[in-house]
Amino acid sequence: MTDEDTRYEAVRSRDGRFDGEFFFAVETTGIYCRPSCPAVTPKRHNVRFFPTAAAAQGSGFRACRRCRPDAVPGSAAWNVRADVVGRAVRLIGDGIVDREGVAGLATRLGYSARQVQRQLTAELGAGPVALARAQRAHTARVLLQTTDLPITEIAFAAGFASVRQFNDTIREVYASTPSELRAAAAPRGGRDARRTGTPSAGIPLRLAHRGPYRSGAVFDQLERESVPGVEVVSGPPGRRTYRRTLRLPHGTGIVAVDERTGASRASGGAHPGGWLDARLHLTDPRDLTTAVHRLRRLFDLDADPYAVDERLGADPRLGPMVAARPGLRSPGAADAEELAVRALVGPVEAERLVARYGKALDAPCGALTHLFPEAGVLAEAEPHGPLGALTAALADGALRLDPGADRDEAQGALLALPGIDARTVAVIRTRALGDPDVAPPGVDTPDSWRPWRSYALQHLRAAGELE
């Protein structure tokens, strides 16, 4: 929505379909909001529009306490775009700026830091530092309002370099001190029963999505593909819980995400969308942002089901399938390198690799006992054949599958490896690289399905027309 008058109409109608796609700020109040904010609609001449929350914050606006604009799903554009801006946003979401700085981000993108700054500022109204700062503020708010971690620990867990920087940012973004922000989350009459999270007890979260969400289909797929020791799906259909182990930059994690039957429908009214309930057990809370980002990619929570369903629903073949399953998602991967190995070797061999080479958890949790083996470990242990070639390329950096990887370059590197066919590469591109528009060989995928061919294939599979 590039026309500001059209954006204002979305604000006036409180249209939640555009939450995360843009933000608006009110000059008379100094507050910025999501389009679906339930507050009284401001007059048009008092409204400014921003492409990101970071841009609004950089212009001096603070986040609305009613609609919490920092908590909306991310823009679906970053699922589709393969250019440097899209790749940069995905990397920032994964925490690269916090861990490696702007220089590290630029190196991964193959551009200078100045070029990255210029391109991000031109399109998003904010550079990499500002985007990372907005993300840190959101992470800090989540920790303040859902855990009993000491405020000093939260400052560093959220990625801030100092407590002073943390305090200043929270005041600027939320017009509150950290203590006030925490106190505001507690219900009247006592302690917030939800705020019991610690790195060992787990951090409770709601993972927001826009529009209808076909959770049953996603959990069906995750259950079919689960690898013992690393993943488990428990409970009856409609009330299942998906749990898995994660290798993270600062430690390890165990995550649990609940199937939500109500998440298959829009919530109605002017606020379509919903969330999945999750709990994260982290050995180091600094990994919260990265863990959340990877879960969002796995469950495809930043997709725009309205755009997907509109395009595919107009197709004579797919139309009835879309009508039967609105909001069907194309799951990604919690660990791209792990997904690539699993796509190559299959589930039985993946189970063997976990049992033989996976790192045992210091504290197993039920059926979750191991981390999936790292590429370097597999490359050394089983150096021959396609598996050895793939893991060696991953280990030495010849093949990159991180959130900022160039999809075409990754596909070329995969096809150059011995023993890896085009169908396996298509799976890796769809799942590990999150490409929404992949057409595997041998499957008729007309151009009218673009740029959502990955979703079209999910509909064909759900209808039993494709394995």
KEMARTOR-895195 format. One record per residue (C-alpha): residue number from 0; x negated, y negated, z. Coordinates in nm, 3 decimals. Layout:
REM residues N
{NUM {X Y Z}}
...
***
This chain:
REM residues 467
{0 {0.000 0.000 0.000}}
{1 {-0.204 -0.291 -0.128}}
{2 {0.072 -0.551 -0.144}}
{3 {0.107 -0.728 0.191}}
{4 {0.478 -0.791 0.147}}
{5 {0.529 -0.419 0.096}}
{6 {0.328 -0.352 0.409}}
{7 {0.540 -0.596 0.601}}
{8 {0.852 -0.408 0.491}}
{9 {0.697 -0.089 0.633}}
{10 {0.639 -0.275 0.962}}
{11 {0.989 -0.421 0.961}}
{12 {1.140 -0.074 0.913}}
{13 {0.894 0.079 1.165}}
{14 {0.795 0.338 0.907}}
{15 {0.571 0.593 1.076}}
{16 {0.465 0.741 0.742}}
{17 {0.204 0.466 0.724}}
{18 {0.060 0.503 1.074}}
{19 {-0.315 0.519 1.028}}
{20 {-0.300 0.402 0.668}}
{21 {-0.313 0.039 0.780}}
{22 {-0.273 -0.171 1.095}}
{23 {-0.111 -0.507 1.156}}
{24 {-0.197 -0.777 1.407}}
{25 {0.008 -1.062 1.547}}
{26 {-0.179 -1.392 1.572}}
{27 {0.050 -1.536 1.841}}
{28 {-0.008 -1.243 2.081}}
{29 {-0.360 -1.133 1.988}}
{30 {-0.242 -0.771 1.964}}
{31 {-0.273 -0.517 1.682}}
{32 {-0.032 -0.227 1.627}}
{33 {0.054 0.071 1.412}}
{34 {0.333 0.016 1.153}}
{35 {0.586 0.214 1.358}}
{36 {0.540 0.008 1.676}}
{37 {0.880 -0.018 1.854}}
{38 {0.821 -0.379 1.964}}
{39 {1.020 -0.666 1.815}}
{40 {0.907 -0.725 1.458}}
{41 {0.692 -1.040 1.439}}
{42 {0.753 -1.313 1.187}}
{43 {0.579 -1.260 0.856}}
{44 {0.362 -1.573 0.878}}
{45 {0.216 -1.452 1.210}}
{46 {0.109 -1.112 1.077}}
{47 {-0.232 -1.005 0.947}}
{48 {-0.311 -0.666 0.798}}
{49 {-0.623 -0.455 0.845}}
{50 {-0.739 -0.130 0.686}}
{51 {-0.882 0.007 1.013}}
{52 {-0.847 -0.037 1.387}}
{53 {-1.213 -0.137 1.394}}
{54 {-1.145 -0.426 1.157}}
{55 {-0.863 -0.551 1.380}}
{56 {-1.083 -0.524 1.688}}
{57 {-1.365 -0.704 1.508}}
{58 {-1.129 -0.995 1.442}}
{59 {-1.059 -1.028 1.813}}
{60 {-0.730 -0.838 1.845}}
{61 {-0.667 -0.589 2.125}}
{62 {-0.476 -0.263 2.102}}
{63 {-0.103 -0.259 2.176}}
{64 {-0.020 -0.077 2.498}}
{65 {0.316 0.042 2.366}}
{66 {0.223 0.209 2.038}}
{67 {-0.144 0.288 2.111}}
{68 {-0.267 0.230 1.755}}
{69 {-0.605 0.388 1.830}}
{70 {-0.435 0.728 1.870}}
{71 {-0.276 0.758 1.524}}
{72 {-0.380 1.023 1.271}}
{73 {-0.667 0.915 1.050}}
{74 {-0.604 0.785 0.701}}
{75 {-0.532 1.068 0.460}}
{76 {-0.757 0.893 0.208}}
{77 {-1.062 1.045 0.371}}
{78 {-0.936 1.395 0.293}}
{79 {-0.916 1.308 -0.075}}
{80 {-1.202 1.071 -0.140}}
{81 {-1.541 1.216 -0.224}}
{82 {-1.724 0.884 -0.264}}
{83 {-1.975 0.738 -0.022}}
{84 {-1.711 0.555 0.184}}
{85 {-1.504 0.869 0.235}}
{86 {-1.813 1.072 0.322}}
{87 {-1.932 0.802 0.562}}
{88 {-1.601 0.791 0.747}}
{89 {-1.601 1.168 0.791}}
{90 {-1.957 1.159 0.926}}
{91 {-1.877 0.876 1.167}}
{92 {-1.578 1.077 1.287}}
{93 {-1.811 1.368 1.357}}
{94 {-2.024 1.141 1.579}}
{95 {-2.329 1.095 1.356}}
{96 {-2.373 0.724 1.438}}
{97 {-2.367 0.800 1.811}}
{98 {-2.627 1.075 1.770}}
{99 {-2.849 0.948 1.488}}
{100 {-2.766 0.581 1.448}}
{101 {-2.687 0.396 1.126}}
{102 {-3.023 0.503 0.983}}
{103 {-2.928 0.868 1.027}}
{104 {-2.591 0.807 0.863}}
{105 {-2.755 0.634 0.567}}
{106 {-3.011 0.913 0.525}}
{107 {-2.740 1.177 0.512}}
{108 {-2.553 0.976 0.249}}
{109 {-2.862 0.908 0.041}}
{110 {-2.818 0.530 0.056}}
{111 {-2.994 0.251 0.239}}
{112 {-2.844 0.128 0.566}}
{113 {-2.774 -0.207 0.399}}
{114 {-2.579 -0.042 0.116}}
{115 {-2.371 0.163 0.359}}
{116 {-2.297 -0.146 0.568}}
{117 {-2.194 -0.343 0.260}}
{118 {-1.965 -0.075 0.115}}
{119 {-1.790 0.006 0.441}}
{120 {-1.737 -0.360 0.527}}
{121 {-1.601 -0.436 0.180}}
{122 {-1.342 -0.156 0.190}}
{123 {-1.266 -0.111 0.559}}
{124 {-1.332 -0.452 0.705}}
{125 {-1.588 -0.305 0.945}}
{126 {-1.936 -0.156 0.926}}
{127 {-2.054 0.176 1.069}}
{128 {-2.138 0.035 1.413}}
{129 {-1.792 -0.122 1.448}}
{130 {-1.619 0.197 1.330}}
{131 {-1.819 0.405 1.577}}
{132 {-1.747 0.152 1.854}}
{133 {-1.370 0.181 1.795}}
{134 {-1.402 0.558 1.809}}
{135 {-1.598 0.537 2.136}}
{136 {-1.328 0.316 2.287}}
{137 {-1.059 0.569 2.196}}
{138 {-1.264 0.857 2.339}}
{139 {-1.319 0.661 2.659}}
{140 {-0.947 0.589 2.694}}
{141 {-0.864 0.958 2.653}}
{142 {-1.118 1.056 2.919}}
{143 {-1.005 0.782 3.156}}
{144 {-0.641 0.879 3.129}}
{145 {-0.666 1.259 3.117}}
{146 {-0.961 1.345 3.343}}
{147 {-1.100 1.268 3.686}}
{148 {-1.453 1.227 3.555}}
{149 {-1.637 0.937 3.723}}
{150 {-1.620 0.620 3.517}}
{151 {-1.998 0.605 3.480}}
{152 {-2.001 0.957 3.332}}
{153 {-1.720 0.863 3.094}}
{154 {-1.921 0.568 2.965}}
{155 {-2.204 0.791 2.845}}
{156 {-1.978 1.080 2.744}}
{157 {-1.793 0.845 2.508}}
{158 {-2.121 0.747 2.343}}
{159 {-2.191 0.407 2.497}}
{160 {-2.554 0.311 2.555}}
{161 {-2.485 0.145 2.889}}
{162 {-2.212 0.098 3.148}}
{163 {-2.210 -0.275 3.075}}
{164 {-2.148 -0.214 2.705}}
{165 {-1.872 0.029 2.800}}
{166 {-1.702 -0.217 3.036}}
{167 {-1.722 -0.502 2.786}}
{168 {-1.578 -0.291 2.503}}
{169 {-1.287 -0.158 2.708}}
{170 {-1.196 -0.511 2.817}}
{171 {-1.213 -0.639 2.459}}
{172 {-1.016 -0.355 2.303}}
{173 {-0.755 -0.290 2.573}}
{174 {-0.754 -0.616 2.774}}
{175 {-0.807 -0.404 3.087}}
{176 {-1.096 -0.281 3.296}}
{177 {-1.164 0.093 3.288}}
{178 {-1.015 0.127 3.637}}
{179 {-0.699 -0.057 3.531}}
{180 {-0.668 0.158 3.221}}
{181 {-0.694 0.472 3.432}}
{182 {-0.445 0.346 3.689}}
{183 {-0.195 0.254 3.417}}
{184 {-0.176 0.617 3.305}}
{185 {-0.061 0.743 3.646}}
{186 {0.317 0.772 3.695}}
{187 {0.487 0.584 3.971}}
{188 {0.483 0.756 4.303}}
{189 {0.152 0.932 4.289}}
{190 {-0.128 1.103 4.110}}
{191 {-0.094 1.199 3.747}}
{192 {-0.067 1.574 3.744}}
{193 {-0.208 1.584 3.392}}
{194 {-0.526 1.407 3.488}}
{195 {-0.714 1.707 3.616}}
{196 {-0.957 1.759 3.332}}
{197 {-1.326 1.815 3.393}}
{198 {-1.585 1.973 3.166}}
{199 {-1.512 2.310 3.335}}
{200 {-1.134 2.280 3.384}}
{201 {-1.071 2.143 3.037}}
{202 {-0.954 1.816 2.888}}
{203 {-0.585 1.809 2.783}}
{204 {-0.513 1.634 2.453}}
{205 {-0.238 1.574 2.203}}
{206 {-0.364 1.604 1.847}}
{207 {-0.136 1.375 1.646}}
{208 {-0.024 1.435 1.289}}
{209 {0.200 1.246 1.050}}
{210 {0.518 1.387 0.905}}
{211 {0.639 1.747 0.915}}
{212 {0.386 2.013 1.012}}
{213 {0.431 2.380 0.925}}
{214 {0.249 2.512 1.229}}
{215 {0.366 2.872 1.187}}
{216 {0.190 2.911 0.852}}
{217 {-0.136 2.772 0.991}}
{218 {-0.130 3.001 1.294}}
{219 {-0.042 3.299 1.072}}
{220 {-0.352 3.232 0.865}}
{221 {-0.578 3.179 1.166}}
{222 {-0.448 3.501 1.321}}
{223 {-0.516 3.701 1.003}}
{224 {-0.869 3.565 0.976}}
{225 {-0.972 3.570 1.343}}
{226 {-1.311 3.721 1.425}}
{227 {-1.327 3.904 1.760}}
{228 {-1.557 3.747 2.016}}
{229 {-1.533 3.405 1.851}}
{230 {-1.157 3.361 1.803}}
{231 {-0.835 3.497 1.944}}
{232 {-0.467 3.424 1.880}}
{233 {-0.228 3.528 2.157}}
{234 {0.144 3.501 2.224}}
{235 {0.457 3.563 2.017}}
{236 {0.523 3.373 1.692}}
{237 {0.642 3.024 1.770}}
{238 {0.455 3.013 2.101}}
{239 {0.107 3.127 2.004}}
{240 {-0.221 2.986 2.129}}
{241 {-0.532 2.977 1.912}}
{242 {-0.857 2.982 2.106}}
{243 {-1.216 2.981 1.983}}
{244 {-1.573 2.904 2.075}}
{245 {-1.761 2.608 1.928}}
{246 {-2.128 2.525 1.890}}
{247 {-2.153 2.149 1.942}}
{248 {-2.438 1.895 1.926}}
{249 {-2.489 1.874 2.304}}
{250 {-2.364 2.211 2.421}}
{251 {-2.084 2.460 2.367}}
{252 {-1.710 2.449 2.392}}
{253 {-1.399 2.662 2.414}}
{254 {-1.087 2.510 2.264}}
{255 {-0.725 2.615 2.285}}
{256 {-0.449 2.481 2.058}}
{257 {-0.082 2.566 2.106}}
{258 {0.163 2.637 1.829}}
{259 {0.448 2.393 1.852}}
{260 {0.772 2.494 1.688}}
{261 {0.898 2.135 1.698}}
{262 {0.587 2.032 1.504}}
{263 {0.730 2.192 1.191}}
{264 {0.982 1.910 1.166}}
{265 {0.967 1.535 1.170}}
{266 {1.071 1.402 1.506}}
{267 {1.343 1.198 1.342}}
{268 {1.423 0.831 1.343}}
{269 {1.157 0.581 1.244}}
{270 {0.868 0.777 1.395}}
{271 {0.818 1.091 1.188}}
{272 {0.533 1.308 1.304}}
{273 {0.429 1.489 1.616}}
{274 {0.133 1.657 1.775}}
{275 {-0.030 1.984 1.874}}
{276 {-0.120 2.033 2.238}}
{277 {-0.482 2.125 2.296}}
{278 {-0.725 2.179 2.582}}
{279 {-1.102 2.149 2.544}}
{280 {-1.352 2.310 2.780}}
{281 {-1.688 2.146 2.713}}
{282 {-2.025 2.205 2.875}}
{283 {-2.107 1.842 2.792}}
{284 {-1.829 1.579 2.763}}
{285 {-2.037 1.387 2.507}}
{286 {-1.909 1.644 2.257}}
{287 {-1.544 1.542 2.293}}
{288 {-1.529 1.323 1.981}}
{289 {-1.701 1.584 1.764}}
{290 {-1.485 1.868 1.895}}
{291 {-1.164 1.675 1.829}}
{292 {-1.278 1.581 1.479}}
{293 {-1.352 1.946 1.398}}
{294 {-1.016 2.061 1.529}}
{295 {-0.843 1.799 1.319}}
{296 {-1.024 1.930 1.010}}
{297 {-0.941 2.292 1.097}}
{298 {-0.570 2.219 1.140}}
{299 {-0.557 1.961 0.857}}
{300 {-0.399 1.705 1.087}}
{301 {-0.495 1.393 0.888}}
{302 {-0.314 1.501 0.572}}
{303 {-0.032 1.298 0.419}}
{304 {0.250 1.552 0.372}}
{305 {0.473 1.288 0.211}}
{306 {0.231 1.235 -0.076}}
{307 {0.164 1.607 -0.115}}
{308 {0.528 1.711 -0.106}}
{309 {0.637 1.433 -0.341}}
{310 {0.390 1.538 -0.611}}
{311 {0.427 1.914 -0.577}}
{312 {0.801 1.899 -0.512}}
{313 {0.854 1.749 -0.857}}
{314 {0.710 2.059 -1.023}}
{315 {0.974 2.308 -1.144}}
{316 {0.779 2.607 -1.015}}
{317 {0.669 2.463 -0.683}}
{318 {0.977 2.251 -0.607}}
{319 {1.178 2.526 -0.431}}
{320 {0.870 2.631 -0.232}}
{321 {0.806 2.277 -0.111}}
{322 {1.171 2.236 -0.015}}
{323 {1.150 2.558 0.187}}
{324 {0.821 2.468 0.358}}
{325 {0.783 2.089 0.391}}
{326 {0.458 1.985 0.554}}
{327 {0.263 2.299 0.462}}
{328 {-0.104 2.237 0.534}}
{329 {-0.434 2.352 0.385}}
{330 {-0.649 2.451 0.686}}
{331 {-1.015 2.355 0.691}}
{332 {-1.293 2.481 0.917}}
{333 {-1.412 2.414 1.270}}
{334 {-1.768 2.505 1.162}}
{335 {-1.846 2.466 0.793}}
{336 {-2.157 2.687 0.790}}
{337 {-1.975 2.962 0.977}}
{338 {-1.689 2.943 0.728}}
{339 {-1.929 2.979 0.435}}
{340 {-2.080 3.295 0.581}}
{341 {-1.738 3.440 0.659}}
{342 {-1.610 3.360 0.308}}
{343 {-1.906 3.550 0.163}}
{344 {-1.915 3.860 0.382}}
{345 {-1.552 3.911 0.483}}
{346 {-1.396 3.971 0.826}}
{347 {-1.536 4.318 0.902}}
{348 {-1.894 4.216 0.833}}
{349 {-1.844 3.887 1.015}}
{350 {-1.742 4.082 1.326}}
{351 {-2.060 4.288 1.299}}
{352 {-2.276 3.977 1.266}}
{353 {-2.119 3.825 1.577}}
{354 {-2.172 4.140 1.782}}
{355 {-2.533 4.179 1.671}}
{356 {-2.663 3.823 1.633}}
{357 {-2.412 3.593 1.799}}
{358 {-2.524 3.404 2.107}}
{359 {-2.345 3.528 2.418}}
{360 {-2.169 3.261 2.621}}
{361 {-2.312 3.192 2.964}}
{362 {-1.958 3.219 3.098}}
{363 {-1.735 3.437 2.875}}
{364 {-1.367 3.346 2.878}}
{365 {-1.152 3.655 2.830}}
{366 {-1.196 3.786 2.477}}
{367 {-1.414 3.488 2.383}}
{368 {-1.768 3.606 2.440}}
{369 {-1.996 3.470 2.166}}
{370 {-2.080 3.182 1.939}}
{371 {-2.097 3.266 1.570}}
{372 {-2.466 3.321 1.480}}
{373 {-2.653 3.023 1.341}}
{374 {-2.766 3.023 0.981}}
{375 {-3.133 3.020 1.082}}
{376 {-3.088 3.328 1.299}}
{377 {-2.915 3.517 1.019}}
{378 {-3.170 3.407 0.760}}
{379 {-3.449 3.553 0.972}}
{380 {-3.265 3.867 1.079}}
{381 {-3.117 3.964 0.742}}
{382 {-3.317 3.778 0.477}}
{383 {-3.218 3.987 0.175}}
{384 {-2.924 3.975 -0.061}}
{385 {-2.658 3.704 -0.097}}
{386 {-2.626 3.657 0.280}}
{387 {-2.998 3.593 0.316}}
{388 {-2.994 3.348 0.024}}
{389 {-2.695 3.157 0.162}}
{390 {-2.820 3.133 0.520}}
{391 {-3.172 3.037 0.411}}
{392 {-3.031 2.754 0.199}}
{393 {-2.822 2.635 0.494}}
{394 {-3.110 2.663 0.738}}
{395 {-3.363 2.468 0.530}}
{396 {-3.116 2.199 0.418}}
{397 {-3.112 2.293 0.051}}
{398 {-2.735 2.338 0.095}}
{399 {-2.536 2.089 0.303}}
{400 {-2.180 2.149 0.416}}
{401 {-2.151 1.880 0.684}}
{402 {-1.860 1.630 0.672}}
{403 {-2.066 1.388 0.462}}
{404 {-2.183 1.640 0.205}}
{405 {-2.130 1.564 -0.162}}
{406 {-1.878 1.826 -0.275}}
{407 {-2.004 1.855 -0.631}}
{408 {-2.367 1.885 -0.520}}
{409 {-2.272 2.150 -0.265}}
{410 {-2.081 2.346 -0.528}}
{411 {-2.379 2.334 -0.764}}
{412 {-2.613 2.454 -0.489}}
{413 {-2.377 2.740 -0.401}}
{414 {-2.340 2.855 -0.762}}
{415 {-2.718 2.860 -0.797}}
{416 {-2.750 3.115 -0.516}}
{417 {-2.765 3.483 -0.616}}
{418 {-2.460 3.696 -0.553}}
{419 {-2.213 3.416 -0.481}}
{420 {-1.927 3.404 -0.730}}
{421 {-1.705 3.116 -0.830}}
{422 {-1.408 3.244 -0.626}}
{423 {-1.612 3.242 -0.305}}
{424 {-1.741 2.896 -0.388}}
{425 {-1.382 2.777 -0.433}}
{426 {-1.292 2.904 -0.085}}
{427 {-1.593 2.728 0.066}}
{428 {-1.514 2.405 -0.115}}
{429 {-1.152 2.416 0.001}}
{430 {-1.211 2.516 0.361}}
{431 {-1.563 2.408 0.461}}
{432 {-1.566 2.084 0.261}}
{433 {-1.196 2.003 0.302}}
{434 {-1.135 1.942 -0.069}}
{435 {-0.758 1.910 -0.129}}
{436 {-0.786 1.968 -0.503}}
{437 {-0.961 2.300 -0.569}}
{438 {-0.861 2.535 -0.849}}
{439 {-1.015 2.883 -0.815}}
{440 {-1.102 3.076 -1.132}}
{441 {-0.831 3.289 -1.285}}
{442 {-0.539 3.096 -1.134}}
{443 {-0.318 2.872 -1.347}}
{444 {-0.329 2.528 -1.182}}
{445 {-0.186 2.260 -1.413}}
{446 {-0.312 1.904 -1.394}}
{447 {0.032 1.793 -1.277}}
{448 {-0.056 1.947 -0.938}}
{449 {-0.357 1.720 -0.896}}
{450 {-0.491 1.594 -0.658}}
{451 {-0.323 1.855 -0.435}}
{452 {-0.404 2.189 -0.601}}
{453 {-0.536 2.335 -0.273}}
{454 {-0.193 2.273 -0.120}}
{455 {-0.020 2.418 -0.426}}
{456 {-0.212 2.742 -0.376}}
{457 {-0.101 2.751 -0.011}}
{458 {0.260 2.735 -0.130}}
{459 {0.200 3.018 -0.378}}
{460 {0.046 3.232 -0.103}}
{461 {0.329 3.156 0.138}}
{462 {0.581 3.259 -0.129}}
{463 {0.393 3.584 -0.194}}
{464 {0.288 3.489 -0.547}}
{465 {-0.083 3.476 -0.470}}
{466 {-0.309 3.679 -0.243}}
***
